[in-house]
Amino acid sequence: MNGRYRKDIKIDQYVSIVEKHNQRSGERTEGVVKNILTKSPQHPHGIKVRLETGEVGRVQEILEED
């Protein structure tokens, strides 16, 4: 599932994000959502979140924890 809709993203969910400085390369970071930073219900590039580790980026994919 992609991360374009705020309703699909929940706190403590495992996601894959792209940080601002990695947008060109598309390098992703995986982690657990701590805060949802985008206020609008959707965003074409993904909802911006803060992970528990402190990284901030836009959700590219919602992952299943193993």
C-alpha positions, 0 to 999 in steps of 0.5 A, a space after each residue: 500500500 502506498 502512503 498518499 492517504 493520511 487515513 491509511 497511516 497510523 502511529 506505531 506502523 512500520 513504513 518505508 520513507 524517503 528523506 528530503 536529501 534522498 529524493 533524487 536517489 530514491 533511497 528509502 529508510 524503514 522504521 516505525 511512525 512516531 508522528 504524522 506531520 502532514 495535516 491534509 488528507 492526501 499528498 501526491 508525494 506521500 504523507 510526511 511522518 517522523 519515525 521513532 528514530 527521528 528521521 523525517 520523510 514522505 511515506 512511500 510504502 506501508 510495510 508489514 512487520 515480520 
